[in-house]
Amino acid sequence: MSILQRQTGTSVDFGYATRSLRTRWFSARVPVRILTVSAILFAIALGSGVVALRFGDYPLTLEQVVRTVTGGGQSFHRMIVLEWRLPIIVAAIVFGAVLGIGGAIFQSLTRNPLGSPDVIGFDAGSYTAVVVVMLLMNTRDYWSLASAAIIGGIATAFVVYVLSYRRGVQGFRLIIVGIGVSAMLGSINSYLITRADIEDALAVGFWGAGSVSRVTWSSMVPALMIFGVICACSALLAPALRRLELGDDAAVTQGTRVGATRLALIVVGVSTTALVTATAGPLGFIALVAPQIARRLTRSPGVSLLSAAAMGAVLLMGAQLLSLVVASFYRPIPVGLITVCVGGVYLIWLLVREARRHQTTSIA
């Protein structure tokens, strides 16, 4: 079987119906594995979330948590679990999933495992826009931050796209230009923070560490609405994304409007990181790690949006659970610091692996 046949006949993303007759009737091995692995991963994320509901300033037993979630328990326990802790757990699962989707989109577009919003610099664009709104406009309204994050991310994506365009956009050039733009934006952020008042600088610094612990239902409800829109757009664009993975020429022959489709995918991908940045601050490396781990678990030739979302939910929920466990006997640690530490180790491993692979290829 050729590479083209393997890539077009073994991919399922949010209900994406492949053209292969075997896949269409769910008799192919890879699509069933993607669905099974994704279901298991989401179950693990939900189970971890139930366990995480135990931890806090007022510890609860697992029995008390289950009783409260199922509609029983004391009124005080219901207030703690349902009003204070549940939105945090929902945020960890949803934001992990949305970061996984964003990472899968950009890694597919760039055809590079390093192609994620935080590496390319779109996170930095959203973060810079939010810092400007918080420090210069002195507002922390959710919709103001969300709008600023989306505008900043899209503006950064446009700049990176234009600077990396040379008779088309190549994934490696896009990544290198994005890293440079991200470094420049980082210096701007540092300048703005050093010029701000101490109280504002501390608030922005803590927010910039990335944490879901301050999420409430008032900010989570609109985030869930945006998450639904992102999922719907991802499902509609998934078939075109699979065709773009085969190359622009192959996508055009199959009726895909390459320019418009790539632009729409970039907007959706930027919206994923902007949503998280506006609500919880920048959460690094989930978008980088989740799609690649999911691809290895599902043994699929391409990056699957569904399995990447499930893996992202597991990773961020696991990091949040670890943060709560550490806080129970030491002091609270923002979940963003944990994801950066774990993601940094993965990035080092990935760079070493890619360098060895290229060295082997050049020798051969």
Residue frames relative to the residue before (quaternion, step in Angstrom):
aa qw qx qy qz dx dy dz
M 1.0000 0.0000 0.0000 0.0000 0.00 0.00 0.00
S 0.4370 -0.7184 0.4773 0.2551 3.61 -0.84 0.94
I 0.6607 -0.4911 0.3815 0.4203 3.54 -1.33 0.25
L 0.6296 0.5408 -0.3368 0.4448 3.58 0.98 -0.82
Q 0.6659 0.4943 -0.3079 0.4663 3.58 0.93 -0.84
R 0.6533 0.5087 -0.3340 0.4504 3.59 0.95 -0.79
Q 0.6991 0.4756 -0.2924 0.4466 3.59 0.93 -0.81
T 0.7277 0.4145 -0.2584 0.4815 3.59 1.00 -0.61
G 0.7473 0.4348 -0.2302 0.4466 3.58 1.15 -0.34
T 0.7642 0.3537 -0.1957 0.5026 3.58 1.21 0.01
S 0.5714 0.5880 -0.3980 0.4116 3.61 0.95 0.74
V 0.0008 0.7701 -0.6378 0.0130 3.56 -1.02 0.88
D 0.0737 0.7942 -0.5965 0.0889 3.61 -0.67 1.08
F 0.8289 -0.1663 0.0741 0.5290 3.60 -0.47 1.22
G 0.7693 -0.3629 0.1926 0.4892 3.56 0.76 1.02
Y 0.3572 0.7387 -0.5038 0.2701 3.59 1.21 0.30
A 0.2505 -0.7848 0.5556 0.1129 3.55 -0.63 1.20
T 0.2633 -0.7737 0.5557 0.1523 3.57 -0.45 1.14
R 0.5949 -0.6145 0.4011 0.3279 3.49 -1.25 0.52
S 0.5378 0.6324 -0.4097 0.3781 3.55 1.18 -0.31
L 0.4934 -0.6681 0.4675 0.3028 3.58 -0.88 0.91
R 0.6310 0.5339 -0.3433 0.4461 3.60 0.99 -0.74
T 0.6766 0.4784 -0.2953 0.4755 3.59 0.95 -0.86
R 0.6269 0.5644 -0.3455 0.4113 3.57 0.97 -0.83
W 0.7461 0.3472 -0.2094 0.5282 3.59 1.05 -0.67
F 0.4862 -0.7084 0.4040 0.3140 3.58 1.28 0.44
S 0.4555 0.6715 -0.4702 0.3472 3.58 1.05 0.71
A 0.5430 0.6024 -0.4114 0.4160 3.58 1.25 -0.21
R 0.5672 -0.6477 0.3987 0.3160 3.55 -1.05 0.78
V 0.6977 0.5138 -0.2998 0.3992 3.62 0.77 -0.98
P 0.6749 0.4813 -0.3365 0.4469 3.70 0.75 -0.83
V 0.6389 0.5067 -0.3338 0.4729 3.61 0.96 -0.78
R 0.6447 0.5145 -0.3260 0.4619 3.58 0.99 -0.77
I 0.6233 0.5357 -0.3429 0.4549 3.59 1.01 -0.76
L 0.6762 0.4873 -0.2934 0.4682 3.57 0.88 -0.93
T 0.6683 0.5052 -0.3026 0.4545 3.58 0.94 -0.89
V 0.6744 0.4873 -0.2952 0.4697 3.58 0.85 -0.96
S 0.6498 0.5180 -0.3226 0.4532 3.58 0.95 -0.82
A 0.6463 0.5112 -0.3222 0.4661 3.58 0.96 -0.82
I 0.6509 0.5084 -0.3160 0.4668 3.59 0.96 -0.84
L 0.6596 0.5118 -0.3107 0.4543 3.58 0.94 -0.87
F 0.6548 0.4915 -0.3194 0.4771 3.60 0.93 -0.81
A 0.6229 0.5313 -0.3368 0.4650 3.60 1.05 -0.70
I 0.6395 0.5125 -0.3199 0.4753 3.58 1.01 -0.80
A 0.6464 0.5168 -0.3216 0.4600 3.58 0.97 -0.84
L 0.6667 0.4903 -0.3033 0.4723 3.59 0.94 -0.84
G 0.6449 0.5165 -0.3201 0.4636 3.58 0.98 -0.81
S 0.6463 0.5045 -0.3140 0.4787 3.57 1.00 -0.81
G 0.6284 0.5427 -0.3297 0.4494 3.57 1.08 -0.71
V 0.6370 0.5152 -0.3282 0.4703 3.58 0.99 -0.80
V 0.6537 0.4985 -0.3120 0.4762 3.58 0.97 -0.83
A 0.6533 0.5295 -0.3172 0.4384 3.60 0.97 -0.82
L 0.5764 0.5989 -0.3792 0.4065 3.60 1.14 -0.47
R 0.5679 0.6096 -0.3757 0.4059 3.58 1.23 -0.33
F 0.7311 0.4871 -0.2333 0.4170 3.56 0.99 -0.90
G 0.3933 0.6823 -0.5556 0.2665 3.51 -1.18 0.74
D 0.7405 -0.3776 0.2914 0.4735 3.55 -1.30 -0.20
Y 0.7400 0.2421 -0.1649 0.6054 3.57 1.22 -0.51
P 0.2206 -0.8184 0.5141 0.1312 3.63 0.03 1.25
L 0.1466 -0.7656 0.6223 0.0718 3.53 -1.19 0.71
T 0.4721 -0.6326 0.5197 0.3269 3.54 -1.23 0.39
L 0.6344 -0.5308 0.3886 0.4059 3.56 -1.21 0.38
E 0.6122 0.5470 -0.3465 0.4538 3.59 1.07 -0.68
Q 0.6599 0.4987 -0.3110 0.4681 3.59 0.96 -0.82
V 0.6363 0.5275 -0.3272 0.4582 3.57 1.02 -0.76
V 0.6725 0.4920 -0.2985 0.4653 3.58 0.85 -0.97
R 0.6548 0.5112 -0.3165 0.4580 3.58 0.93 -0.85
T 0.6679 0.4999 -0.3021 0.4611 3.58 0.97 -0.81
V 0.6654 0.5084 -0.3038 0.4544 3.58 0.94 -0.90
T 0.7073 0.4554 -0.2550 0.4767 3.59 1.05 -0.74
G 0.6969 -0.5124 0.2659 0.4256 3.59 1.23 0.26
G 0.6487 0.4998 -0.3307 0.4691 3.60 1.21 -0.02
G 0.5307 0.6687 -0.4379 0.2820 3.53 -1.18 -0.64
Q 0.6466 -0.5223 0.3980 0.3881 3.52 -1.36 0.19
S 0.6203 -0.5543 0.4022 0.3823 3.56 -1.23 0.48
F 0.6268 0.5309 -0.3393 0.4585 3.58 1.06 -0.71
H 0.6501 0.5013 -0.3120 0.4782 3.58 1.01 -0.78
R 0.6347 0.5246 -0.3374 0.4563 3.59 1.00 -0.72
M 0.6374 0.5169 -0.3330 0.4644 3.58 1.01 -0.74
I 0.6672 0.5003 -0.3032 0.4611 3.59 0.94 -0.89
V 0.7466 0.4254 -0.2322 0.4558 3.56 0.75 -1.08
L 0.7831 0.3874 -0.1974 0.4447 3.57 0.64 -1.12
E 0.7619 0.3805 -0.2109 0.4798 3.60 0.96 -0.75
W 0.7683 0.3638 -0.2000 0.4871 3.59 0.97 -0.78
R 0.8078 0.3290 -0.1582 0.4628 3.58 0.69 -1.05
L 0.6151 0.5891 -0.3620 0.3788 3.61 0.97 -0.72
P 0.6555 0.4960 -0.3544 0.4458 3.68 0.83 -0.74
I 0.6114 0.5431 -0.3542 0.4537 3.61 1.09 -0.59
I 0.6655 0.4902 -0.2987 0.4771 3.58 0.96 -0.88
V 0.6381 0.5138 -0.3226 0.4742 3.58 0.98 -0.82
A 0.6399 0.5245 -0.3244 0.4585 3.58 1.00 -0.80
A 0.6487 0.5237 -0.3281 0.4441 3.59 0.92 -0.86
I 0.6909 0.4686 -0.2843 0.4714 3.59 0.91 -0.89
V 0.6940 0.4768 -0.2830 0.4593 3.59 0.84 -0.97
F 0.6900 0.4729 -0.2955 0.4614 3.60 0.83 -0.91
G 0.6108 0.5319 -0.3521 0.4691 3.58 1.07 -0.63
A 0.6602 0.5055 -0.3047 0.4644 3.56 0.98 -0.86
V 0.6903 0.4794 -0.2985 0.4524 3.58 0.87 -0.89
L 0.6253 0.5134 -0.3422 0.4778 3.60 1.09 -0.60
G 0.6139 0.5393 -0.3403 0.4652 3.57 1.09 -0.68
I 0.6382 0.5162 -0.3208 0.4727 3.58 1.01 -0.79
G 0.6709 0.5022 -0.3051 0.4524 3.58 0.88 -0.91
G 0.6567 0.5051 -0.3116 0.4653 3.56 0.97 -0.82
A 0.6491 0.5188 -0.3179 0.4567 3.58 0.99 -0.82
I 0.6346 0.5338 -0.3346 0.4477 3.59 0.99 -0.79
F 0.7410 0.4198 -0.2487 0.4613 3.59 0.73 -1.00
Q 0.6254 0.5123 -0.3553 0.4693 3.60 1.06 -0.54
S 0.6356 0.4986 -0.3298 0.4885 3.58 1.12 -0.56
L 0.6628 0.5067 -0.3112 0.4551 3.60 0.95 -0.84
T 0.7436 0.3865 -0.2193 0.4997 3.59 0.93 -0.88
R 0.2652 -0.7774 0.5156 0.2438 3.59 1.27 -0.42
N 0.5982 0.5194 -0.3465 0.5023 3.53 1.05 0.88
P 0.4638 -0.6993 0.4618 0.2873 3.64 -0.82 0.90
L 0.6327 0.5146 -0.3370 0.4705 3.61 1.24 -0.23
G 0.5587 0.6465 -0.3744 0.3602 3.58 1.23 -0.18
S 0.3240 0.7168 -0.5580 0.2641 3.59 0.15 1.26
P 0.6714 -0.5352 0.3155 0.4041 3.62 -1.09 0.54
D 0.6768 0.4935 -0.3179 0.4442 3.61 0.96 -0.73
V 0.6589 0.4782 -0.3139 0.4885 3.61 1.08 -0.60
I 0.6828 0.4931 -0.2946 0.4515 3.60 0.88 -0.92
G 0.5731 -0.6322 0.3651 0.3724 3.61 1.13 -0.49
F 0.4601 0.6940 -0.4527 0.3188 3.58 1.23 0.01
D 0.5700 0.5669 -0.3716 0.4644 3.58 1.15 -0.55
A 0.6635 0.5134 -0.3009 0.4535 3.55 0.94 -0.94
G 0.6371 0.5284 -0.3310 0.4532 3.60 1.04 -0.72
S 0.6551 0.4941 -0.3040 0.4841 3.57 0.98 -0.86
Y 0.6533 0.5238 -0.3047 0.4538 3.56 0.98 -0.90
T 0.6525 0.5163 -0.3152 0.4564 3.59 0.93 -0.85
A 0.6553 0.5122 -0.3132 0.4583 3.57 0.94 -0.86
V 0.6643 0.4896 -0.3068 0.4743 3.58 0.97 -0.83
V 0.6236 0.5307 -0.3403 0.4622 3.61 1.01 -0.76
V 0.6386 0.5220 -0.3236 0.4638 3.58 0.98 -0.81
V 0.6698 0.4938 -0.3025 0.4648 3.59 0.91 -0.89
M 0.6953 0.4837 -0.2837 0.4495 3.58 0.91 -0.90
L 0.7661 0.3874 -0.2066 0.4694 3.60 0.88 -0.89
L 0.7645 0.3745 -0.2067 0.4822 3.59 0.84 -0.91
M 0.7515 0.3414 -0.2041 0.5263 3.58 1.04 -0.75
N 0.3075 -0.8118 0.4562 0.1957 3.57 1.36 -0.08
T 0.5495 0.5668 -0.4297 0.4383 3.56 0.84 1.01
R 0.1167 -0.7903 0.5995 0.0494 3.54 -1.14 0.75
D 0.2616 0.7682 -0.5278 0.2508 3.53 1.16 0.63
Y 0.5717 -0.6410 0.3825 0.3407 3.58 -0.91 0.95
W 0.7079 0.4659 -0.2858 0.4474 3.58 0.77 -0.98
S 0.6048 0.5339 -0.3593 0.4691 3.60 1.12 -0.57
L 0.6734 0.4815 -0.2936 0.4780 3.58 0.94 -0.90
A 0.6541 0.5164 -0.3187 0.4516 3.58 0.96 -0.86
S 0.6593 0.4984 -0.3095 0.4702 3.58 0.94 -0.88
A 0.6577 0.5073 -0.3129 0.4606 3.57 0.95 -0.86
A 0.6482 0.5256 -0.3225 0.4467 3.59 0.95 -0.84
I 0.6719 0.4877 -0.3005 0.4695 3.58 0.92 -0.88
I 0.6632 0.4981 -0.3082 0.4660 3.58 0.91 -0.91
G 0.6703 0.5017 -0.3017 0.4561 3.57 0.92 -0.88
G 0.6619 0.5032 -0.3090 0.4619 3.57 0.98 -0.80
I 0.6731 0.4837 -0.2981 0.4734 3.58 0.93 -0.88
A 0.6350 0.5195 -0.3356 0.4629 3.60 1.00 -0.77
T 0.6486 0.5006 -0.3169 0.4778 3.58 0.99 -0.80
A 0.6353 0.5265 -0.3285 0.4597 3.57 0.99 -0.81
F 0.6427 0.5216 -0.3221 0.4595 3.58 1.00 -0.81
V 0.6568 0.5071 -0.3096 0.4643 3.59 0.93 -0.91
V 0.6670 0.4950 -0.3012 0.4684 3.58 0.89 -0.94
Y 0.6461 0.5302 -0.3171 0.4482 3.58 0.96 -0.87
V 0.6818 0.4872 -0.2915 0.4613 3.59 0.90 -0.94
L 0.6896 0.4908 -0.2854 0.4496 3.58 0.89 -0.93
S 0.7303 0.4176 -0.2396 0.4846 3.59 1.10 -0.62
Y 0.5292 0.6473 -0.4073 0.3676 3.60 1.28 -0.05
R 0.1611 0.7430 -0.6341 0.1410 3.55 -0.78 1.14
R 0.7678 -0.2646 0.1196 0.5711 3.56 0.16 1.33
G 0.7750 -0.1342 0.0615 0.6145 3.53 1.00 0.90
V 0.4078 -0.6952 0.5401 0.2422 3.54 -1.30 0.23
Q 0.1582 -0.7711 0.6124 0.0731 3.54 -0.81 1.08
G 0.6021 -0.6234 0.3693 0.3355 3.55 -1.00 0.89
F 0.6754 0.5033 -0.3084 0.4421 3.58 0.87 -0.93
R 0.6523 0.5029 -0.3167 0.4703 3.60 0.96 -0.85
L 0.6239 0.5439 -0.3344 0.4506 3.58 1.02 -0.80
I 0.6642 0.5057 -0.3029 0.4597 3.59 0.95 -0.87
I 0.6688 0.5034 -0.3068 0.4529 3.60 0.87 -0.93
V 0.6615 0.4848 -0.3074 0.4826 3.59 0.91 -0.88
G 0.6414 0.5336 -0.3226 0.4471 3.58 1.00 -0.81
I 0.6306 0.5231 -0.3361 0.4645 3.59 1.00 -0.75
G 0.6551 0.5119 -0.3086 0.4621 3.58 0.98 -0.82
V 0.6614 0.4917 -0.3030 0.4785 3.59 0.94 -0.89
S 0.6283 0.5393 -0.3309 0.4527 3.59 1.03 -0.78
A 0.6469 0.5104 -0.3209 0.4670 3.60 0.97 -0.81
M 0.6487 0.5166 -0.3181 0.4595 3.58 0.98 -0.80
L 0.6654 0.4913 -0.2989 0.4760 3.58 0.96 -0.88
G 0.6058 0.5598 -0.3538 0.4409 3.58 1.07 -0.68
S 0.6501 0.4993 -0.3197 0.4752 3.58 1.00 -0.75
I 0.6198 0.5268 -0.3432 0.4696 3.59 1.06 -0.69
N 0.6403 0.5213 -0.3254 0.4608 3.59 0.94 -0.84
S 0.6585 0.5099 -0.3134 0.4563 3.58 0.90 -0.90
Y 0.6433 0.5207 -0.3239 0.4584 3.58 0.98 -0.80
L 0.6729 0.4977 -0.3073 0.4529 3.59 0.86 -0.91
I 0.6643 0.5046 -0.3107 0.4556 3.58 0.97 -0.82
T 0.6730 0.4926 -0.3080 0.4578 3.60 0.95 -0.81
R 0.6845 0.4675 -0.2868 0.4803 3.61 1.15 -0.50
A 0.5865 0.5982 -0.3657 0.4057 3.61 1.23 -0.23
D 0.6282 -0.4951 0.4259 0.4229 3.55 -1.33 0.16
I 0.6530 -0.5447 0.3504 0.3926 3.55 -1.21 0.57
E 0.6630 0.5095 -0.3187 0.4464 3.60 0.91 -0.87
D 0.6753 0.4814 -0.2920 0.4764 3.57 0.93 -0.89
A 0.6451 0.5216 -0.3263 0.4532 3.58 0.99 -0.80
L 0.6484 0.5044 -0.3209 0.4714 3.59 1.00 -0.78
A 0.6474 0.5199 -0.3201 0.4562 3.59 0.98 -0.83
V 0.6761 0.4764 -0.2910 0.4809 3.58 0.93 -0.91
G 0.6407 0.5344 -0.3257 0.4448 3.59 1.01 -0.80
F 0.6676 0.4768 -0.3066 0.4827 3.58 0.95 -0.83
W 0.6468 0.5066 -0.3217 0.4706 3.56 0.97 -0.80
G 0.6651 0.5236 -0.3034 0.4375 3.58 1.02 -0.80
A 0.5669 0.5921 -0.3918 0.4176 3.60 1.21 -0.33
G 0.4210 -0.7216 0.4520 0.3127 3.59 1.19 -0.46
S 0.2841 0.7498 -0.5500 0.2336 3.57 -0.44 1.18
V 0.2782 -0.7498 0.5776 0.1635 3.55 -1.06 0.80
S 0.4679 0.7214 -0.4198 0.2904 3.58 1.28 -0.13
R 0.6950 0.4516 -0.2822 0.4832 3.62 1.16 -0.42
V 0.4491 0.6931 -0.4556 0.3323 3.62 1.24 0.09
T 0.0855 -0.7736 0.6271 0.0321 3.57 -1.03 0.87
W 0.6825 -0.4752 0.3428 0.4369 3.56 -1.27 0.18
S 0.6062 0.5776 -0.3670 0.4051 3.61 1.05 -0.64
S 0.7253 0.3695 -0.2357 0.5308 3.60 1.10 -0.63
M 0.6411 0.5541 -0.3299 0.4161 3.58 1.14 -0.55
V 0.6083 0.5777 -0.3624 0.4061 3.60 1.02 -0.69
P 0.6918 0.4245 -0.3070 0.4969 3.67 0.78 -0.80
A 0.6047 0.5515 -0.3639 0.4448 3.59 1.09 -0.62
L 0.6399 0.5162 -0.3223 0.4692 3.59 1.03 -0.74
M 0.6210 0.5333 -0.3414 0.4619 3.58 1.06 -0.69
I 0.6674 0.4800 -0.2984 0.4849 3.58 0.93 -0.88
F 0.6131 0.5532 -0.3384 0.4511 3.57 1.06 -0.76
G 0.6385 0.5241 -0.3243 0.4611 3.59 1.00 -0.76
V 0.6446 0.5111 -0.3166 0.4723 3.58 1.01 -0.81
I 0.6464 0.5202 -0.3184 0.4584 3.59 0.99 -0.86
C 0.6526 0.5107 -0.3159 0.4621 3.59 0.94 -0.84
A 0.6556 0.5084 -0.3151 0.4609 3.59 0.96 -0.85
C 0.6676 0.4886 -0.3033 0.4728 3.59 0.92 -0.87
S 0.6373 0.5268 -0.3297 0.4557 3.59 1.02 -0.79
A 0.6489 0.5191 -0.3185 0.4561 3.56 0.99 -0.81
L 0.6713 0.4956 -0.2975 0.4640 3.58 1.00 -0.80
L 0.7409 0.4193 -0.2231 0.4749 3.58 1.02 -0.80
A 0.4544 0.7223 -0.4351 0.2873 3.60 1.23 -0.25
P 0.6587 0.4930 -0.3473 0.4499 3.69 0.81 -0.77
A 0.6602 0.4955 -0.3127 0.4699 3.59 0.98 -0.83
L 0.6129 0.5477 -0.3460 0.4524 3.60 1.08 -0.68
R 0.6376 0.5193 -0.3234 0.4683 3.58 1.02 -0.76
R 0.6671 0.4924 -0.3072 0.4670 3.57 1.00 -0.77
L 0.6313 0.5316 -0.3353 0.4544 3.60 1.05 -0.70
E 0.5879 0.5817 -0.3681 0.4249 3.59 1.12 -0.55
L 0.6459 0.5232 -0.3138 0.4589 3.59 1.19 -0.51
G 0.6346 -0.4928 0.3438 0.4860 3.58 1.28 -0.24
D 0.6174 -0.5859 0.3791 0.3631 3.56 -1.12 0.66
D 0.6465 0.5309 -0.3315 0.4361 3.60 0.93 -0.84
A 0.6717 0.4841 -0.2957 0.4765 3.57 0.93 -0.90
A 0.6427 0.5227 -0.3284 0.4538 3.59 1.02 -0.76
V 0.6412 0.5218 -0.3281 0.4570 3.60 1.00 -0.78
T 0.6550 0.5165 -0.3181 0.4505 3.58 0.95 -0.82
Q 0.7021 0.4299 -0.2636 0.5027 3.59 1.20 -0.46
G 0.6380 -0.5940 0.3035 0.3846 3.57 1.25 0.42
T 0.4767 0.6714 -0.4410 0.3571 3.60 1.18 0.40
R 0.3235 -0.7082 0.5931 0.2050 3.56 -0.96 0.89
V 0.3186 -0.8249 0.4306 0.1806 3.52 0.09 1.35
G 0.6942 0.4955 -0.2932 0.4320 3.59 0.74 -1.02
A 0.7029 0.4600 -0.2702 0.4704 3.56 0.79 -1.02
T 0.6558 0.5154 -0.3162 0.4519 3.58 0.98 -0.83
R 0.6599 0.4982 -0.3147 0.4662 3.59 0.92 -0.87
L 0.6358 0.5233 -0.3278 0.4631 3.59 1.01 -0.77
A 0.6567 0.5042 -0.3118 0.4662 3.59 0.95 -0.86
L 0.6527 0.5058 -0.3150 0.4679 3.59 0.98 -0.79
I 0.6344 0.5206 -0.3354 0.4626 3.60 1.01 -0.74
V 0.6420 0.5155 -0.3250 0.4653 3.59 0.98 -0.82
V 0.6614 0.4894 -0.3101 0.4763 3.60 0.92 -0.86
G 0.6646 0.5100 -0.3075 0.4514 3.58 0.92 -0.88
V 0.6559 0.4898 -0.3098 0.4836 3.59 0.98 -0.80
S 0.6231 0.5537 -0.3414 0.4343 3.58 1.03 -0.73
T 0.6028 0.5667 -0.3671 0.4251 3.60 1.06 -0.63
T 0.7223 0.4176 -0.2537 0.4894 3.57 0.79 -0.96
A 0.6129 0.5477 -0.3521 0.4476 3.60 1.10 -0.63
L 0.6189 0.5469 -0.3397 0.4501 3.59 1.01 -0.78
V 0.6926 0.4638 -0.2777 0.4775 3.57 0.86 -0.95
T 0.6600 0.5225 -0.3155 0.4380 3.58 0.89 -0.90
A 0.6717 0.5050 -0.3037 0.4490 3.60 0.94 -0.82
T 0.7452 0.4200 -0.2218 0.4681 3.59 1.01 -0.76
A 0.8374 0.1657 -0.0396 0.5194 3.57 0.83 -0.98
G 0.5542 -0.5685 0.4227 0.4370 3.59 1.20 -0.20
P 0.6662 -0.5073 0.3462 0.4232 3.60 -1.20 0.17
L 0.0869 -0.7715 0.6301 0.0159 3.57 -0.88 1.04
G 0.1916 -0.8616 0.4641 0.0744 3.52 0.01 1.32
F 0.8524 0.2947 -0.2078 0.3786 3.48 -1.45 0.45
I 0.4974 0.6203 -0.4643 0.3902 3.65 1.13 -0.12
A 0.6708 0.4952 -0.2935 0.4675 3.58 0.94 -0.89
L 0.6487 0.5141 -0.3161 0.4638 3.59 1.14 -0.58
V 0.7553 0.4343 -0.2152 0.4411 3.56 0.82 -1.03
A 0.6549 0.5894 -0.3303 0.3386 3.58 0.79 -1.06
P 0.6989 0.4720 -0.3261 0.4271 3.68 0.68 -0.89
Q 0.6833 0.4966 -0.3047 0.4401 3.60 0.95 -0.80
I 0.6355 0.4944 -0.3363 0.4884 3.61 1.00 -0.73
A 0.6481 0.5172 -0.3207 0.4578 3.59 0.95 -0.86
R 0.6429 0.5260 -0.3315 0.4473 3.61 0.96 -0.80
R 0.6707 0.4834 -0.3035 0.4736 3.57 1.01 -0.74
L 0.6438 0.5137 -0.3289 0.4620 3.60 1.03 -0.68
T 0.7375 0.4045 -0.2272 0.4907 3.58 0.96 -0.83
R 0.2936 -0.7846 0.4918 0.2372 3.58 1.31 -0.32
S 0.3682 0.7253 -0.4944 0.3064 3.56 1.02 0.81
P 0.5458 -0.6421 0.4267 0.3281 3.62 -1.06 0.65
G 0.7712 0.2516 -0.1447 0.5665 3.59 1.18 -0.53
V 0.6091 -0.5420 0.4346 0.3827 3.53 -1.37 0.04
S 0.2263 -0.7890 0.5631 0.0962 3.56 -0.74 1.10
L 0.4586 -0.6966 0.4822 0.2682 3.58 -0.81 1.00
L 0.6648 0.5201 -0.3142 0.4345 3.57 0.92 -0.87
S 0.7108 0.4355 -0.2707 0.4815 3.59 0.76 -0.96
A 0.6091 0.5401 -0.3557 0.4591 3.62 1.08 -0.61
A 0.6384 0.5140 -0.3231 0.4732 3.58 1.02 -0.79
A 0.6607 0.5043 -0.3075 0.4633 3.59 0.93 -0.87
M 0.6676 0.4918 -0.3026 0.4699 3.58 0.95 -0.86
G 0.6288 0.5314 -0.3336 0.4594 3.59 1.02 -0.74
A 0.6336 0.5235 -0.3275 0.4661 3.59 1.02 -0.79
V 0.6533 0.5077 -0.3125 0.4667 3.59 0.97 -0.84
L 0.6828 0.5039 -0.3014 0.4348 3.59 0.84 -0.94
L 0.7150 0.4340 -0.2762 0.4734 3.60 0.78 -0.94
M 0.6390 0.5059 -0.3347 0.4730 3.59 1.03 -0.70
G 0.6366 0.5155 -0.3237 0.4736 3.59 1.04 -0.72
A 0.6504 0.5046 -0.3145 0.4727 3.58 1.00 -0.81
Q 0.6463 0.5069 -0.3187 0.4730 3.59 1.02 -0.75
L 0.6336 0.5170 -0.3283 0.4727 3.58 1.01 -0.77
L 0.6428 0.5102 -0.3162 0.4759 3.58 0.97 -0.83
S 0.6328 0.5311 -0.3279 0.4581 3.58 1.00 -0.79
L 0.6710 0.4905 -0.2970 0.4700 3.59 0.97 -0.83
V 0.6329 0.5259 -0.3318 0.4612 3.58 1.02 -0.76
V 0.6560 0.5006 -0.3057 0.4750 3.59 0.93 -0.88
A 0.6655 0.5150 -0.3037 0.4469 3.59 0.97 -0.87
S 0.6077 0.5873 -0.3554 0.3993 3.60 1.13 -0.56
F 0.8016 0.2083 -0.1364 0.5435 3.62 1.12 -0.45
Y 0.7431 0.3184 -0.2328 0.5406 3.63 1.21 -0.02
R 0.6294 -0.4666 0.3649 0.5030 3.58 -0.08 -1.26
P 0.6284 -0.5629 0.3623 0.3962 3.62 -1.12 0.56
I 0.1155 -0.7620 0.6352 0.0503 3.55 -1.10 0.85
P 0.4586 -0.6775 0.4882 0.3041 3.63 -0.73 0.94
V 0.5339 -0.6601 0.4261 0.3125 3.54 -0.92 0.92
G 0.5789 0.6018 -0.3719 0.4055 3.57 1.16 -0.54
L 0.6266 0.5274 -0.3406 0.4618 3.59 1.09 -0.64
I 0.6426 0.5148 -0.3239 0.4659 3.58 1.04 -0.73
T 0.6688 0.4905 -0.3144 0.4619 3.59 0.89 -0.85
V 0.6294 0.5263 -0.3397 0.4598 3.60 1.06 -0.68
C 0.6510 0.5158 -0.3201 0.4557 3.59 0.95 -0.85
V 0.6950 0.4545 -0.2746 0.4849 3.57 0.82 -0.98
G 0.6794 0.4948 -0.2936 0.4554 3.58 0.91 -0.89
G 0.6126 0.5543 -0.3526 0.4395 3.58 1.08 -0.64
V 0.6338 0.5138 -0.3234 0.4793 3.57 1.02 -0.80
Y 0.6530 0.5083 -0.3111 0.4673 3.58 0.97 -0.85
L 0.6456 0.5284 -0.3255 0.4450 3.60 0.96 -0.85
I 0.6326 0.5188 -0.3319 0.4696 3.59 0.99 -0.81
W 0.6566 0.5046 -0.3096 0.4673 3.58 0.93 -0.90
L 0.6611 0.5146 -0.3102 0.4493 3.58 0.94 -0.88
L 0.6595 0.5057 -0.3144 0.4589 3.59 0.94 -0.84
V 0.6472 0.5037 -0.3188 0.4751 3.58 0.98 -0.83
R 0.6567 0.5169 -0.3091 0.4540 3.57 0.96 -0.88
E 0.6739 0.4878 -0.3003 0.4666 3.59 0.91 -0.89
A 0.6373 0.5262 -0.3327 0.4543 3.59 1.02 -0.77
R 0.6608 0.4975 -0.3052 0.4718 3.58 0.96 -0.82
R 0.6453 0.5205 -0.3283 0.4526 3.57 1.00 -0.79
H 0.6680 0.4820 -0.3065 0.4770 3.60 0.93 -0.85
Q 0.6294 0.5276 -0.3420 0.4567 3.59 1.04 -0.71
T 0.6508 0.5107 -0.3095 0.4688 3.56 0.99 -0.84
T 0.6549 0.5237 -0.3041 0.4520 3.57 1.01 -0.87
S 0.6691 0.5005 -0.3032 0.4582 3.57 0.97 -0.88
I 0.6351 0.5212 -0.3285 0.4659 3.59 1.06 -0.74
A 0.6600 0.5040 -0.3009 0.4689 3.56 1.00 -0.90
